[in-house]
Amino acid sequence: MPSMNKALISAAGPNMAPMMDCAEPTFARYAEQFGYELIIDRTIKDAADYRSELNKAARWGRISMMKEVLQDPFDLAVWFDADILITRFDRDIADDLATDCFQGFVWEQSPLPYRRGVNINGGVWPIRQDPDSTRFIGELEKIGMDATGIWADQEAMCKVLGVVMGNSIDGNFMSRPMHPSLFYDRTDWLPAVWNPTGLAKGMAGGRVIHYAGLTNEERLPLMQAQLAAMRDDGIL
């Protein structure tokens, strides 16, 4: 099988820069291990308030980044949020993406009293060079930032996949396919070890730690401590 041209993508503005300083060494280690080109955009603008329009625009920025990378063209692009540390380097996420699927996500089950539901988490997003990838990103762009709430592009992903986000209607907290979608059946649902958030946070065997749902003041010392431990253990 010919080798793939792969890219690992992430981004951070000034607000998330300290987190990216922790994440980038683990991204670089993973990229070297599995032959990815590492592409990190540190020019975006972001803010401490995740509900702000600035942060919403920053989250939407990954759509244009992924589109550009897939046009380069790379065979596979994998997005990791800036508040993620990759902690295991013995398996490539590409090996867990079903061959008949063009992209993959992890379902997130959130505990009470938070969002209280099961939703798609876009913090880890592998997507292949495929006609459906182009169409999927095009449908996201048609929805556009202004038509989404605080969950921004993740909300649009649910819409394009025909999925109703948990807690959005009638008190039913399970995200579920509700409308016909050309893309749902070719989207893989990856093992939780690739993005263990919500009730899966801290699960044994996790391949990443995603410091989601925390303030920067909370997540930064945790990320720094984990990074230091990985260096002490010779993982990095």
C-alpha positions in Angstrom: 0.0 0.0 0.0 1.5 3.4 -1.0 2.2 5.8 1.9 -0.3 8.5 2.6 0.5 12.2 2.6 -0.9 13.2 6.0 -1.2 16.5 7.9 -1.9 17.1 11.6 -3.7 20.4 12.0 -4.3 22.7 15.0 -4.6 26.4 15.8 -4.4 28.8 18.7 -4.6 32.5 19.2 -3.1 34.5 22.1 -5.6 33.2 24.6 -4.9 29.5 23.8 -1.2 30.0 23.1 0.0 28.7 26.5 -2.1 25.5 25.9 -0.6 25.1 22.5 2.9 25.5 23.9 2.1 22.3 25.9 0.3 20.5 23.1 2.7 21.2 20.3 5.5 18.9 21.6 3.1 16.0 21.7 1.7 16.8 18.2 5.3 17.0 16.9 6.1 13.6 18.5 3.0 12.0 16.9 3.6 13.7 13.6 7.2 12.3 13.5 6.1 8.9 14.6 3.5 8.5 11.9 4.7 10.6 9.1 2.4 13.7 9.3 3.3 17.2 8.3 2.5 19.4 11.3 0.6 22.5 10.5 -0.3 24.9 13.4 -1.8 28.3 12.8 -0.8 30.8 15.6 -2.1 33.8 13.8 -5.8 33.5 14.7 -7.6 35.8 17.1 -9.3 34.3 20.2 -10.7 35.3 23.6 -11.1 34.0 27.1 -14.9 33.9 26.8 -15.8 30.9 24.7 -19.2 32.4 24.0 -17.7 35.4 22.3 -18.0 36.1 18.6 -14.3 36.2 18.4 -14.0 32.6 19.7 -16.9 31.5 17.5 -15.0 32.8 14.5 -11.8 31.1 15.7 -13.6 27.7 15.9 -15.0 28.2 12.4 -11.5 28.9 11.2 -10.7 25.2 11.3 -13.2 24.6 8.5 -11.2 26.8 6.1 -7.9 25.3 7.4 -9.1 21.7 6.7 -10.5 22.7 3.4 -7.2 24.3 2.4 -5.1 21.4 3.5 -7.3 18.8 1.7 -6.9 20.9 -1.5 -3.1 20.9 -1.1 -3.7 18.0 -1.5 -3.1 15.8 1.5 -4.6 12.3 1.6 -5.6 12.7 5.2 -5.9 15.7 7.6 -6.4 15.2 11.3 -7.5 18.1 13.5 -6.6 18.2 17.2 -7.8 21.0 19.5 -5.1 23.1 21.2 -6.2 21.9 24.7 -5.3 18.3 23.8 -2.2 16.3 24.7 -1.4 13.2 22.8 -0.1 10.7 25.4 0.4 7.5 23.4 2.3 7.0 20.2 1.8 3.3 19.5 -1.1 3.7 17.0 -2.1 6.0 14.2 -5.7 7.3 14.3 -5.7 6.6 10.5 -5.7 2.9 11.4 -8.9 3.3 13.3 -10.8 5.2 10.6 -12.9 2.7 8.6 -11.8 2.3 5.0 -15.3 3.0 3.7 -15.6 6.3 5.7 -14.3 9.7 4.7 -14.2 11.1 8.3 -14.6 10.2 11.9 -15.7 11.7 15.2 -16.1 10.6 18.8 -19.4 10.7 20.6 -19.2 12.7 23.9 -21.4 11.7 26.8 -21.7 14.7 29.2 -22.5 14.2 32.9 -25.1 16.1 34.9 -25.5 19.0 35.3 -23.6 20.1 32.3 -25.0 19.6 28.8 -26.5 16.3 29.9 -26.5 14.5 26.6 -24.6 12.6 24.0 -23.1 14.9 21.3 -20.5 14.8 18.6 -17.2 16.3 19.8 -15.2 17.8 17.0 -12.0 18.3 19.0 -10.4 15.3 17.2 -11.4 15.1 13.5 -9.7 12.9 10.9 -11.0 13.5 7.3 -9.7 11.9 4.1 -9.3 13.4 0.7 -12.6 12.3 -0.8 -15.4 13.8 -2.9 -17.6 13.6 0.1 -15.1 15.6 2.1 -15.4 18.4 -0.3 -19.1 18.2 -0.3 -19.3 18.0 3.5 -17.1 21.1 4.0 -19.1 22.9 1.3 -22.3 22.2 3.3 -20.8 23.5 6.4 -19.9 26.7 4.6 -23.4 27.0 3.3 -24.7 27.1 6.9 -22.1 29.6 7.9 -21.0 31.0 11.2 -24.0 33.4 11.6 -26.5 30.6 11.5 -25.0 28.8 14.5 -24.9 29.3 18.3 -22.1 29.0 20.7 -21.2 25.5 19.5 -20.3 27.1 16.2 -18.9 24.7 13.5 -19.7 21.7 15.7 -23.4 22.6 15.6 -23.1 22.9 11.8 -21.4 19.4 11.7 -24.4 18.0 13.5 -26.8 19.7 11.1 -25.0 18.5 8.0 -24.9 14.9 9.4 -28.6 15.1 10.0 -28.1 14.8 13.7 -30.1 16.7 16.3 -27.8 17.8 19.1 -28.6 16.4 22.5 -30.8 18.7 24.8 -32.0 20.7 21.8 -35.6 19.4 21.6 -38.2 17.9 23.9 -35.8 17.2 26.7 -34.2 14.3 24.8 -30.5 14.5 25.5 -29.3 12.0 22.9 -27.8 13.3 19.7 -29.3 11.1 17.0 -29.9 11.0 13.3 -33.2 12.7 12.6 -33.0 13.9 9.0 -31.7 12.3 5.8 -28.0 12.9 5.3 -25.6 12.0 2.5 -22.8 11.9 5.0 -23.9 10.0 8.1 -23.3 6.5 6.8 -19.8 7.4 5.6 -18.8 9.0 9.0 -17.0 6.7 11.4 -17.6 6.8 15.1 -14.2 6.4 16.6 -13.2 4.7 19.8 -13.5 7.0 22.8 -9.8 6.6 23.5 -9.2 9.2 20.7 -11.1 11.9 22.4 -12.2 10.9 26.0 -14.4 13.8 27.1 -17.4 13.9 29.3 -18.0 10.7 31.2 -15.1 9.1 29.3 -12.6 11.6 30.7 -9.7 9.9 32.4 -10.6 6.5 30.9 -8.0 3.8 31.0 -6.1 3.4 27.7 -6.9 6.9 26.5 -4.6 8.0 23.6 -5.1 11.7 24.3 -6.1 13.9 27.2 -8.6 16.5 26.2 -8.8 19.3 28.8 -12.2 20.4 27.6 -14.8 22.2 29.8 -12.1 24.0 31.9 -11.0 27.6 32.1 -7.4 28.3 31.0 -6.5 28.9 34.6 -7.6 25.4 35.4 -6.3 23.5 32.3 -2.9 25.1 31.9 -1.3 23.7 35.2 -2.8 20.3 34.5 -1.3 20.3 31.0 2.0 21.5 32.2 2.2 18.8 34.9 1.2 16.1 32.4 3.8 17.3 29.9 6.5 17.4 32.5 5.6 13.8 33.6 5.8 12.6 30.0 9.3 14.1 29.7 10.4 12.6 33.0 9.2 9.2 31.7 11.1 9.6 28.5 7.9 9.6 26.4 8.9 12.9 24.8 
